[in-house]
């Protein structure tokens, strides 16, 4: 019990508090190499916003339990986001090679969800998200080493004018997706 309490206390003091951008803030524009259905492409937030609101969700790593669940939930609901006029892109510090596999994996992104590589954490930091270095000893759900850092799980719903309509953080993966969908539906004048 003492070890558990000590571990919780250490985690509380070591992990930085979220200071993510808030509603009304300008969303930093970015371009990144991304993948959809296993194929790499050049992603531009500015170009995506020309078509409607964009959900930009940051997640720690492909092929980890929470991120697998979140990607699966986004992919299952991608039609609902589209019906509200929004597109979705996931962003992590994974390499484009890992994301090509993840985006095509039928269990997770299922070829429906675009994911972008922020290998140096520059995009996450621009959104005022915490980025921590990987220990080099972490393994993913496939047993492969994770050789990159981790951004905190936070989702931003961005209006076409480039302003943040909602910031969703501190929630479990499925609740994060549900809250983002509610925000998108509210933007579209639909009842959440």
MDTraj code that builds the backbone (N, CA, C; nanometers):
import mdtraj as md
import numpy as np

residues = "UNK UNK UNK UNK UNK UNK UNK UNK UNK UNK UNK UNK UNK UNK UNK UNK UNK UNK UNK UNK UNK UNK UNK UNK UNK UNK UNK UNK UNK UNK UNK UNK UNK UNK UNK UNK UNK UNK UNK UNK UNK UNK UNK UNK UNK UNK UNK UNK UNK UNK UNK UNK UNK UNK UNK UNK UNK UNK UNK UNK UNK UNK UNK UNK UNK UNK UNK UNK UNK UNK UNK UNK UNK UNK UNK UNK UNK UNK UNK UNK UNK UNK UNK UNK UNK UNK UNK UNK UNK UNK UNK UNK UNK UNK UNK UNK UNK UNK UNK UNK UNK UNK UNK UNK UNK UNK UNK UNK UNK UNK UNK UNK UNK UNK UNK UNK UNK UNK UNK UNK UNK UNK UNK UNK UNK UNK UNK UNK UNK UNK UNK UNK UNK UNK UNK UNK UNK UNK UNK UNK UNK UNK UNK UNK UNK UNK UNK UNK UNK UNK UNK UNK UNK UNK UNK UNK UNK UNK UNK UNK UNK UNK UNK UNK UNK UNK UNK UNK UNK UNK UNK UNK UNK UNK UNK UNK UNK UNK UNK UNK UNK UNK UNK UNK UNK UNK UNK UNK UNK UNK UNK UNK".split()
xyz = np.array([
    [0.0826, -0.1197, 0.0000],
    [0.0000, 0.0000, 0.0000],
    [0.0869, 0.1259, 0.0000],
    [0.1959, 0.1221, 0.0824],
    [0.2862, 0.2372, 0.0863],
    [0.3487, 0.2612, -0.0510],
    [0.3876, 0.1518, -0.1185],
    [0.4475, 0.1657, -0.2515],
    [0.3484, 0.2277, -0.3493],
    [0.2221, 0.1859, -0.3415],
    [0.1196, 0.2395, -0.4291],
    [0.0995, 0.3890, -0.4054],
    [0.0906, 0.4283, -0.2803],
    [0.0733, 0.5698, -0.2476],
    [0.1964, 0.6509, -0.2884],
    [0.3152, 0.5956, -0.2644],
    [0.4373, 0.6644, -0.3023],
    [0.4432, 0.6810, -0.4541],
    [0.4068, 0.5752, -0.5279],
    [0.4048, 0.5831, -0.6740],
    [0.3082, 0.6893, -0.7233],
    [0.1905, 0.6972, -0.6629],
    [0.0915, 0.7982, -0.7021],
    [0.1426, 0.9386, -0.6719],
    [0.2084, 0.9551, -0.5573],
    [0.2625, 1.0848, -0.5195],
    [0.3732, 1.1273, -0.6159],
    [0.4616, 1.0344, -0.6505],
    [0.5688, 1.0652, -0.7452],
    [0.5103, 1.1014, -0.8806],
    [0.4131, 1.0237, -0.9278],
    [0.3510, 1.0524, -1.0573],
    [0.2856, 1.1898, -1.0570],
    [0.2229, 1.2256, -0.9460],
    [0.1555, 1.3550, -0.9375],
    [0.2552, 1.4701, -0.9415],
    [0.3742, 1.4501, -0.8871],
    [0.4718, 1.5577, -0.8847],
    [0.5596, 1.5599, -1.0090],
    [0.5762, 1.4461, -1.0765],
    [0.6636, 1.4387, -1.1930],
    [0.5903, 1.4782, -1.3204],
    [0.4655, 1.4385, -1.3335],
    [0.3907, 1.4684, -1.4552],
    [0.3464, 1.6142, -1.4547],
    [0.3754, 1.6886, -1.5590],
    [0.3383, 1.8291, -1.5625],
    [0.1870, 1.8461, -1.5773],
    [0.1384, 1.9552, -1.5232],
    [-0.0042, 1.9862, -1.5366],
    [-0.0313, 2.0319, -1.6792],
    [-0.1468, 1.9962, -1.7298],
    [-0.1833, 2.0349, -1.8655],
    [-0.2045, 2.1855, -1.8723],
    [-0.1417, 2.2487, -1.9697],
    [-0.1581, 2.3916, -1.9907],
    [-0.1956, 2.4152, -2.1359],
    [-0.2713, 2.3214, -2.1906],
    [-0.3077, 2.3244, -2.3320],
    [-0.3810, 2.4531, -2.3683],
    [-0.3727, 2.4871, -2.4968],
    [-0.4456, 2.6025, -2.5467],
    [-0.5948, 2.5855, -2.5164],
    [-0.6629, 2.6953, -2.4985],
    [-0.8036, 2.6942, -2.4566],
    [-0.8950, 2.7481, -2.5667],
    [-1.0246, 2.7357, -2.5413],
    [-1.1266, 2.7863, -2.6324],
    [-1.1009, 2.9342, -2.6632],
    [-1.1067, 2.9683, -2.7908],
    [-1.0859, 3.1051, -2.8349],
    [-0.9431, 3.1350, -2.8774],
    [-0.8457, 3.0533, -2.8324],
    [-0.7068, 3.0724, -2.8733],
    [-0.6916, 3.0389, -3.0215],
    [-0.5928, 3.1008, -3.0841],
    [-0.5607, 3.0670, -3.2229],
    [-0.4895, 2.9323, -3.2238],
    [-0.5335, 2.8437, -3.3091],
    [-0.4696, 2.7127, -3.3222],
    [-0.3458, 2.7274, -3.4100],
    [-0.2299, 2.6850, -3.3626],
    [-0.1100, 2.6934, -3.4460],
    [-0.1268, 2.6103, -3.5738],
    [-0.0952, 2.6725, -3.6855],
    [-0.1011, 2.6015, -3.8126],
    [0.0147, 2.5026, -3.8181],
    [-0.0046, 2.3916, -3.8858],
    [0.1056, 2.2974, -3.9026],
    [0.0894, 2.2171, -4.0306],
    [0.2026, 2.1709, -4.0775],
    [0.2096, 2.0756, -4.1875],
    [0.2886, 1.9578, -4.1349],
    [0.2487, 1.8379, -4.1741],
    [0.3192, 1.7187, -4.1261],
    [0.2987, 1.6050, -4.2237],
    [0.3899, 1.5107, -4.2183],
    [0.3719, 1.3881, -4.2947],
    [0.2678, 1.3061, -4.2190],
    [0.1690, 1.2574, -4.2899],
    [0.0602, 1.1829, -4.2284],
    [0.0353, 1.0551, -4.3071],
    [-0.0528, 0.9714, -4.2529],
    [-0.0851, 0.8462, -4.3199],
    [-0.2345, 0.8202, -4.3100],
    [-0.2889, 0.7667, -4.4169],
    [-0.4284, 0.7236, -4.4212],
    [-0.4312, 0.5923, -4.4985],
    [-0.4866, 0.4908, -4.4366],
    [-0.4963, 0.3582, -4.4994],
    [-0.3596, 0.3061, -4.5451],
    [-0.2557, 0.3379, -4.4670],
    [-0.1225, 0.2874, -4.4961],
    [-0.0436, 0.3656, -4.5988],
    [-0.0994, 0.4770, -4.6460],
    [-0.0321, 0.5573, -4.7480],
    [0.0040, 0.6945, -4.6910],
    [0.1311, 0.7307, -4.7008],
    [0.1783, 0.8595, -4.6510],
    [0.1333, 0.9717, -4.7434],
    [0.1064, 1.0877, -4.6847],
    [0.0704, 1.2070, -4.7615],
    [0.1082, 1.3303, -4.6803],
    [0.1102, 1.4450, -4.7458],
    [0.1419, 1.5719, -4.6794],
    [0.0126, 1.6303, -4.6238],
    [0.0062, 1.6465, -4.4915],
    [-0.1128, 1.7020, -4.4261],
    [-0.0889, 1.8493, -4.3968],
    [-0.1906, 1.9311, -4.4204],
    [-0.1860, 2.0736, -4.3897],
    [-0.3129, 2.1107, -4.3138],
    [-0.2974, 2.1603, -4.1917],
    [-0.4143, 2.2039, -4.1148],
    [-0.4858, 2.3170, -4.1877],
    [-0.4108, 2.4113, -4.2416],
    [-0.4705, 2.5249, -4.3124],
    [-0.5613, 2.4768, -4.4255],
    [-0.5138, 2.3803, -4.5029],
    [-0.5943, 2.3273, -4.6128],
    [-0.7177, 2.2538, -4.5611],
    [-0.7026, 2.1772, -4.4536],
    [-0.8165, 2.1029, -4.3976],
    [-0.9236, 2.1983, -4.3461],
    [-0.8824, 2.3110, -4.2873],
    [-0.9792, 2.4069, -4.2326],
    [-1.0611, 2.4758, -4.3414],
    [-1.0111, 2.4762, -4.4634],
    [-1.0874, 2.5343, -4.5750],
    [-1.2137, 2.4533, -4.6026],
    [-1.2147, 2.3281, -4.5573],
    [-1.3284, 2.2386, -4.5819],
    [-1.4237, 2.2297, -4.4633],
    [-1.3847, 2.2873, -4.3478],
    [-1.4708, 2.2813, -4.2300],
    [-1.3899, 2.2634, -4.1024],
    [-1.4577, 2.2452, -3.9898],
    [-1.3883, 2.2260, -3.8624],
    [-1.2977, 2.1032, -3.8669],
    [-1.1926, 2.1085, -3.7862],
    [-1.0984, 1.9976, -3.7786],
    [-1.0804, 1.9570, -3.6332],
    [-1.0864, 1.8277, -3.6090],
    [-1.0560, 1.7719, -3.4776],
    [-0.9111, 1.7245, -3.4846],
    [-0.8249, 1.7869, -3.4046],
    [-0.6844, 1.7477, -3.3965],
    [-0.6671, 1.6817, -3.2604],
    [-0.6416, 1.5520, -3.2624],
    [-0.6248, 1.4845, -3.1339],
    [-0.4831, 1.4325, -3.1185],
    [-0.4231, 1.4709, -3.0085],
    [-0.2880, 1.4273, -2.9747],
    [-0.2991, 1.3048, -2.8855],
    [-0.2133, 1.2068, -2.9096],
    [-0.2148, 1.0836, -2.8313],
    [-0.0712, 1.0376, -2.8093],
    [-0.0455, 0.9628, -2.7027],
    [0.0921, 0.9258, -2.6690],
    [0.1639, 0.8378, -2.7714],
    [0.1036, 0.7280, -2.8153],
    [0.1748, 0.6381, -2.9059],
    [0.0804, 0.5386, -2.9709],
    [0.1041, 0.5142, -3.0993],
    [0.0312, 0.4075, -3.1686],
    [0.0639, 0.2743, -3.1026],
    [-0.0290, 0.1844, -3.1105],
    [-0.0127, 0.0491, -3.0581],
    [0.0121, 0.0464, -2.9073],
    [-0.0600, 0.1318, -2.8341],
    [-0.0650, 0.1228, -2.6882],
    [-0.2127, 0.1178, -2.6515],
    [-0.2437, 0.0594, -2.5381],
    [-0.3832, 0.0278, -2.5050],
    [-0.4809, 0.1438, -2.5219],
    [-0.4573, 0.2549, -2.4540],
    [-0.5502, 0.3680, -2.4623],
    [-0.5576, 0.4280, -2.6010],
    [-0.4434, 0.4362, -2.6668],
    [-0.4395, 0.4954, -2.8011],
    [-0.5064, 0.4049, -2.9038],
    [-0.4917, 0.2746, -2.8851],
    [-0.5615, 0.1795, -2.9724],
    [-0.7121, 0.1978, -2.9605],
    [-0.7591, 0.2090, -2.8375],
    [-0.9023, 0.2256, -2.8122],
    [-0.9525, 0.3584, -2.8686],
    [-0.8753, 0.4645, -2.8480],
    [-0.9171, 0.5950, -2.8984],
    [-0.9224, 0.5962, -3.0509],
    [-0.8205, 0.5429, -3.1163],
    [-0.8195, 0.5386, -3.2631],
    [-0.9368, 0.4561, -3.3151],
    [-0.9625, 0.3416, -3.2509],
    [-1.0745, 0.2568, -3.2905],
    [-1.2070, 0.3325, -3.2765],
    [-1.2227, 0.4042, -3.1664],
    [-1.3469, 0.4785, -3.1420],
    [-1.3628, 0.5920, -3.2424],
    [-1.2547, 0.6643, -3.2710],
    [-1.2634, 0.7688, -3.3750],
    [-1.3005, 0.7063, -3.5091],
    [-1.2360, 0.5955, -3.5455],
    [-1.2641, 0.5358, -3.6769],
    [-1.4077, 0.4857, -3.6862],
    [-1.4606, 0.4312, -3.5761],
    [-1.6013, 0.3871, -3.5768],
    [-1.6983, 0.5033, -3.5916],
    [-1.6578, 0.6212, -3.5461],
    [-1.7459, 0.7383, -3.5470],
    [-1.7104, 0.8403, -3.6541],
    [-1.6189, 0.8068, -3.7442],
    [-1.5726, 0.9035, -3.8433],
    [-1.6877, 0.9559, -3.9294],
    [-1.7859, 0.8728, -3.9568],
    [-1.9027, 0.9170, -4.0343],
    [-1.9846, 1.0219, -3.9609],
    [-1.9932, 1.0111, -3.8289],
    [-2.0664, 1.1102, -3.7485],
    [-1.9939, 1.2442, -3.7488],
    [-1.8598, 1.2397, -3.7433],
    [-1.7835, 1.3645, -3.7516],
    [-1.8044, 1.4283, -3.8891],
    [-1.7974, 1.3470, -3.9939],
    [-1.8164, 1.3978, -4.1294],
    [-1.9571, 1.4552, -4.1480],
    [-2.0581, 1.3905, -4.0885],
    [-2.1961, 1.4393, -4.0988],
    [-2.2118, 1.5771, -4.0347],
    [-2.1262, 1.6076, -3.9379],
    [-2.1270, 1.7391, -3.8734],
    [-2.0302, 1.8352, -3.9436],
    [-1.9736, 1.7918, -4.0566],
    [-1.8882, 1.8773, -4.1374],
    [-1.7418, 1.8804, -4.0971],
    [-1.6998, 1.7939, -4.0049],
    [-1.5630, 1.7989, -3.9529],
    [-1.4768, 1.6844, -4.0042],
    [-1.3473, 1.7115, -4.0121],
    [-1.2498, 1.6067, -4.0386],
    [-1.1707, 1.5831, -3.9103],
    [-1.0997, 1.4702, -3.9056],
    [-1.0250, 1.4305, -3.7853],
    [-0.8836, 1.3905, -3.8261],
    [-0.7861, 1.4339, -3.7465],
    [-0.6488, 1.3881, -3.7650],
    [-0.5881, 1.3643, -3.6268],
    [-0.5239, 1.2489, -3.6128],
    [-0.4510, 1.2185, -3.4901],
    [-0.3060, 1.2607, -3.5069],
    [-0.2428, 1.3023, -3.3975],
    [-0.1031, 1.3458, -3.4022],
    [-0.0278, 1.2802, -3.2873],
    [0.0855, 1.2185, -3.3188],
    [0.1698, 1.1585, -3.2154],
    [0.3160, 1.1731, -3.2566],
    [0.4051, 1.1332, -3.1677],
    [0.5481, 1.1394, -3.1966],
    [0.5974, 1.0131, -3.2667],
    [0.5056, 0.9276, -3.3101],
    [0.5411, 0.8075, -3.3847],
    [0.6043, 0.8446, -3.5189],
    [0.6888, 0.7559, -3.5691],
    [0.7455, 0.7735, -3.7038],
    [0.6366, 0.7475, -3.8074],
    [0.6585, 0.7958, -3.9268],
    [0.5597, 0.7726, -4.0332],
    [0.5502, 0.6242, -4.0659],
    [0.6581, 0.5501, -4.0493],
    [0.6533, 0.4055, -4.0730],
    [0.5552, 0.3362, -3.9791],
    [0.5626, 0.3688, -3.8498],
    [0.4680, 0.3118, -3.7535],
    [0.3255, 0.3556, -3.7853],
    [0.3110, 0.4817, -3.8261],
    [0.1767, 0.5331, -3.8548],
    [0.1178, 0.4731, -3.9821],
    [0.2015, 0.4392, -4.0789],
    [0.1507, 0.3712, -4.1982],
    [0.0855, 0.2386, -4.1579],
    [0.1500, 0.1652, -4.0689],
    [0.0931, 0.0384, -4.0208],
    [-0.0341, 0.0629, -3.9393],
    [-0.0270, 0.1596, -3.8474],
    [-0.1387, 0.1885, -3.7566],
    [-0.2614, 0.2371, -3.8338],
    [-0.2392, 0.3230, -3.9329],
    [-0.3524, 0.3797, -4.0069],
    [-0.4260, 0.2744, -4.0898],
    [-0.3551, 0.1702, -4.1290],
    [-0.4163, 0.0644, -4.2093],
    [-0.4705, -0.0501, -4.1247],
    [-0.4314, -0.0578, -3.9996],
    [-0.4690, -0.1704, -3.9138],
    [-0.6207, -0.1751, -3.8949],
    [-0.6864, -0.2850, -3.9332],
    [-0.8322, -0.2927, -3.9240],
    [-0.8861, -0.2874, -3.7815],
    [-0.8020, -0.3130, -3.6831],
    [-0.8455, -0.3076, -3.5429],
    [-0.8471, -0.1665, -3.4870],
    [-0.7748, -0.0742, -3.5494],
    [-0.7585, 0.0585, -3.4909],
    [-0.8060, 0.1687, -3.5857],
    [-0.7204, 0.2230, -3.6684],
    [-0.7624, 0.3298, -3.7597],
    [-0.8458, 0.2773, -3.8749],
    [-0.8275, 0.1523, -3.9093],
    [-0.9086, 0.0820, -4.0080],
    [-0.9161, 0.1511, -4.1436],
    [-0.8115, 0.2242, -4.1792],
    [-0.8101, 0.2918, -4.3081],
    [-0.9038, 0.4101, -4.3174],
    [-0.9648, 0.4498, -4.2054],
    [-1.0624, 0.5595, -4.2052],
    [-1.0094, 0.6867, -4.1410],
    [-0.9027, 0.6740, -4.0626],
    [-0.8560, 0.7829, -3.9781],
    [-0.7135, 0.8219, -4.0145],
    [-0.6926, 0.9492, -4.0457],
    [-0.5587, 0.9992, -4.0764],
    [-0.4824, 1.0236, -3.9463],
    [-0.3539, 0.9886, -3.9471],
    [-0.2668, 1.0116, -3.8319],
    [-0.1374, 1.0761, -3.8815],
    [-0.0922, 1.1791, -3.8096],
    [0.0240, 1.2574, -3.8519],
    [0.1415, 1.2371, -3.7582],
    [0.2601, 1.2427, -3.8146],
    [0.3839, 1.2249, -3.7391],
    [0.4401, 1.3599, -3.6939],
    [0.4577, 1.3716, -3.5641],
    [0.5190, 1.4887, -3.5009],
    [0.6435, 1.4388, -3.4281],
    [0.7351, 1.3788, -3.5031],
    [0.8478, 1.3048, -3.4456],
    [0.9300, 1.3837, -3.3448],
    [0.9427, 1.5154, -3.3632],
    [1.0222, 1.5939, -3.2690],
    [0.9374, 1.6642, -3.1628],
    [0.8062, 1.6454, -3.1664],
    [0.7176, 1.7059, -3.0661],
    [0.6912, 1.8541, -3.0861],
    [0.7363, 1.9083, -3.1967],
    [0.7201, 2.0515, -3.2240],
    [0.5733, 2.0943, -3.2292],
    [0.4902, 2.0131, -3.2937],
    [0.3482, 2.0490, -3.3063],
    [0.2811, 2.0427, -3.1694],
    [0.3044, 1.9367, -3.0949],
    [0.2452, 1.9232, -2.9616],
    [0.2855, 2.0409, -2.8726],
    [0.4112, 2.0776, -2.8751],
    [0.4582, 2.1903, -2.7920],
    [0.3932, 2.3216, -2.8358],
    [0.3678, 2.3384, -2.9661],
    [0.3021, 2.4600, -3.0153],
    [0.1604, 2.4727, -2.9589],
    [0.0995, 2.3591, -2.9251],
    [-0.0337, 2.3577, -2.8643],
    [-0.0259, 2.3586, -2.7112],
    [0.0917, 2.3883, -2.6599],
    [0.1183, 2.3943, -2.5148],
    [0.0927, 2.2618, -2.4449],
    [0.1237, 2.1533, -2.5119],
    [0.1085, 2.0212, -2.4517],
    [0.2420, 1.9734, -2.3949],
    [0.2333, 1.8949, -2.2911],
    [0.3518, 1.8347, -2.2323],
    [0.4011, 1.7230, -2.3227],
    [0.5298, 1.7189, -2.3433],
    [0.5937, 1.6122, -2.4193],
    [0.7028, 1.5553, -2.3302],
    [0.6980, 1.4253, -2.3075],
    [0.8029, 1.3641, -2.2253],
    [0.8819, 1.2668, -2.3104],
    [1.0071, 1.2568, -2.2780],
    [1.0957, 1.1675, -2.3511],
    [1.0635, 1.0225, -2.3178],
    [1.0816, 0.9363, -2.4127],
    [1.0635, 0.7935, -2.3894],
    [1.1827, 0.7378, -2.3128],
    [1.1582, 0.6321, -2.2401],
    [1.2655, 0.5718, -2.1602],
    [1.3493, 0.4742, -2.2417],
    [1.2982, 0.4360, -2.3581],
    [1.3678, 0.3386, -2.4397],
    [1.3361, 0.1951, -2.4008],
    [1.2699, 0.1781, -2.2865],
    [1.2375, 0.0424, -2.2411],
    [1.0892, 0.0090, -2.2590],
    [1.0092, 0.1054, -2.3068],
    [0.8662, 0.0810, -2.3260],
    [0.8431, -0.0053, -2.4493],
    [0.7416, -0.0897, -2.4405],
    [0.7030, -0.1740, -2.5546],
    [0.5562, -0.1484, -2.5859],
    [0.5220, -0.1638, -2.7130],
    [0.3828, -0.1459, -2.7519],
    [0.3062, -0.2776, -2.7368],
    [0.1799, -0.2776, -2.7737],
    [0.0960, -0.3963, -2.7560],
    [0.1368, -0.5108, -2.8479],
    [0.2244, -0.4839, -2.9436],
    [0.2763, -0.5893, -3.0309],
    [0.4092, -0.6440, -2.9791],
    [0.4591, -0.5846, -2.8686],
    [0.5868, -0.6264, -2.8120],
    [0.7060, -0.5553, -2.8726],
    [0.6816, -0.4563, -2.9584],
    [0.7908, -0.3823, -3.0209],
    [0.8306, -0.2627, -2.9344],
    [0.9586, -0.2290, -2.9374],
    [1.0097, -0.1153, -2.8600],
    [0.9495, 0.0151, -2.9116],
    [0.9193, 0.1038, -2.8179],
    [0.8734, 0.2383, -2.8526],
    [0.9951, 0.3287, -2.8401],
    [1.0371, 0.3831, -2.9523],
    [1.1622, 0.4592, -2.9557],
    [1.1415, 0.6093, -2.9690],
    [1.0311, 0.6593, -2.9160],
    [1.0021, 0.8020, -2.9282],
    [0.9417, 0.8549, -2.7983],
    [0.9241, 0.9868, -2.7928],
    [0.8608, 1.0516, -2.6789],
    [0.7093, 1.0429, -2.6862],
    [0.6443, 1.1034, -2.5883],
    [0.4987, 1.0930, -2.5752],
    [0.4371, 1.2302, -2.5491],
    [0.3347, 1.2641, -2.6259],
    [0.2568, 1.3855, -2.6008],
    [0.1372, 1.3464, -2.5150],
    [0.0885, 1.4409, -2.4376],
    [-0.0276, 1.4110, -2.3539],
    [-0.1534, 1.3996, -2.4405],
    [-0.2488, 1.3181, -2.3939],
    [-0.3735, 1.2955, -2.4676],
    [-0.4634, 1.4188, -2.4531],
    [-0.4752, 1.4957, -2.5592],
    [-0.5604, 1.6145, -2.5604],
    [-0.6156, 1.6324, -2.7006],
    [-0.7413, 1.6703, -2.7081],
    [-0.8078, 1.6896, -2.8368],
    [-0.8527, 1.8347, -2.8499],
    [-0.8314, 1.8897, -2.9685],
    [-0.8740, 2.0263, -2.9979],
    [-0.9743, 2.0226, -3.1127],
    [-1.0850, 2.0907, -3.0947],
    [-1.1813, 2.1097, -3.2030],
    [-1.1562, 2.2512, -3.2534],
    [-1.1205, 2.2616, -3.3801],
    [-1.0785, 2.3894, -3.4371],
    [-1.1811, 2.4354, -3.5412],
    [-1.2279, 2.5577, -3.5231],
    [-1.3242, 2.6163, -3.6168],
    [-1.2540, 2.6517, -3.7481],
    [-1.3286, 2.6663, -3.8568],
    [-1.2673, 2.7018, -3.9852],
    [-1.1893, 2.8336, -3.9822],
    [-1.2204, 2.9222, -3.8861],
    [-1.1460, 3.0484, -3.8757],
    [-1.0123, 3.0316, -3.8042],
    [-0.9779, 2.9072, -3.7663],
    [-0.8501, 2.8807, -3.7024],
    [-0.8492, 2.8979, -3.5517],
    [-0.9642, 2.9241, -3.4927],
    [-0.9740, 2.9397, -3.3471],
    [-1.0206, 2.8086, -3.2841],
    [-0.9746, 2.7842, -3.1643],
    [-1.0127, 2.6623, -3.0933],
    [-1.1541, 2.6779, -3.0374],
    [-1.2405, 2.5844, -3.0730],
    [-1.3785, 2.5839, -3.0247],
    [-1.3896, 2.5057, -2.8943],
    [-1.3044, 2.4040, -2.8770],
    [-1.3081, 2.3223, -2.7554],
    [-1.1737, 2.2530, -2.7365],
    [-1.1353, 2.2387, -2.6102],
    [-1.0181, 2.1615, -2.5720],
    [-1.0669, 2.0503, -2.4815],
    [-1.0348, 1.9271, -2.5168],
    [-1.0812, 1.8104, -2.4413],
    [-0.9590, 1.7382, -2.3861],
    [-0.9472, 1.7342, -2.2539],
    [-0.8348, 1.6636, -2.1922],
    [-0.8785, 1.6068, -2.0583],
    [-0.7942, 1.5221, -2.0037],
    [-0.8231, 1.4650, -1.8735],
    [-0.9317, 1.3596, -1.8739],
    [-0.9640, 1.3059, -1.9916],
    [-1.0688, 1.2049, -2.0034],
    [-1.0111, 1.0742, -2.0559],
    [-1.0799, 0.9665, -2.0278],
    [-1.0434, 0.8370, -2.0836],
    [-1.0613, 0.8424, -2.2363],
    [-0.9961, 0.7541, -2.3107],
    [-0.9989, 0.7604, -2.4577],
    [-1.1387, 0.7662, -2.5204],
    [-1.2311, 0.6818, -2.4794],
    [-1.3650, 0.6812, -2.5399],
    [-1.4400, 0.8096, -2.5051],
    [-1.4317, 0.8532, -2.3800],
    [-1.4979, 0.9772, -2.3376],
    [-1.4393, 1.0968, -2.4118],
    [-1.3099, 1.0936, -2.4407],
    [-1.2450, 1.2003, -2.5158],
    [-1.3091, 1.2126, -2.6542],
    [-1.3287, 1.1005, -2.7212],
    [-1.3901, 1.1007, -2.8546],
    [-1.5347, 1.1503, -2.8464],
    [-1.6089, 1.1013, -2.7489],
    [-1.7493, 1.1425, -2.7333],
    [-1.7611, 1.2924, -2.7104],
    [-1.6748, 1.3480, -2.6268],
    [-1.6780, 1.4915, -2.5967],
    [-1.6409, 1.5725, -2.7213],
    [-1.5440, 1.5237, -2.7985],
    [-1.5074, 1.5921, -2.9232],
    [-1.6237, 1.5903, -3.0221],
    [-1.6937, 1.4780, -3.0308],
    [-1.8091, 1.4683, -3.1206],
    [-1.9201, 1.5631, -3.0759],
    [-1.9439, 1.5721, -2.9465],
    [-2.0427, 1.6682, -2.8949],
    [-2.0062, 1.8110, -2.9355],
    [-1.8785, 1.8467, -2.9241],
    [-1.8335, 1.9817, -2.9589],
    [-1.8523, 2.0098, -3.1079],
    [-1.8216, 1.9116, -3.1905],
    [-1.8381, 1.9278, -3.3354],
    [-1.9853, 1.9433, -3.3706],
    [-2.0693, 1.8631, -3.3078],
    [-2.2135, 1.8730, -3.3346],
    [-2.2687, 2.0081, -3.2892],
    [-2.2202, 2.0588, -3.1770],
    [-2.2618, 2.1909, -3.1293],
    [-2.2218, 2.2980, -3.2300],
    [-2.1006, 2.2888, -3.2836],
    [-2.0546, 2.3831, -3.3864],
    [-2.1449, 2.3799, -3.5089],
    [-2.1899, 2.2615, -3.5431],
    [-2.2732, 2.2444, -3.6636],
    [-2.4203, 2.2787, -3.6370],
    [-2.4527, 2.3145, -3.5126],
    [-2.5910, 2.3456, -3.4791],
    [-2.6757, 2.2213, -3.4599],
    [-2.6093, 2.1070, -3.4418],
    [-2.6806, 1.9816, -3.4161],
    [-2.6855, 1.9605, -3.2658],
    [-2.7826, 1.8875, -3.2224],
    [-2.7902, 1.8558, -3.0794],
    [-2.6901, 1.7441, -3.0482],
    [-2.6036, 1.7659, -2.9470],
    [-2.5083, 1.6598, -2.9101],
    [-2.5758, 1.5370, -2.8559],
])
top = md.Topology()
chain = top.add_chain()
for i, resn in enumerate(residues, 1):
    res = top.add_residue(resn, chain, resSeq=i)
    for name in ("N", "CA", "C"):
        top.add_atom(name, md.element.get_by_symbol(name[0]), res)
traj = md.Trajectory(xyz[None], top)
